[in-house]
Amino acid sequence: MSTPLTYAPLQVPEDWTPEQALSVYEYLTQMSEAVWERYAIDLLPLVRPDPSAQGSAQPDLFDPDDELPF
């Protein structure tokens, strides 16, 4: 697996009209959906890694040999 990329913080222009901001938002939403439709199978392991590969996600909360308190 490759090293994750780091990006500079995005700067959104402060002089956009609400209509311009909505247009950019809608375009980016459509782009995101198109990328997901095309690459979902490849992206799933990156977005949701296999928990068994990293060990148990939930540690054991109780020792099965402990006495029950009731």
Buried (B, 14 or more C-beta within 10 A) or exposed (E): EEEEEEEEEEEEEEEEEEEEEEEEEEEEEEEEEEEEEEEEEEEEEEEEEEEEEEEEEEEEEEEEEEEEEE
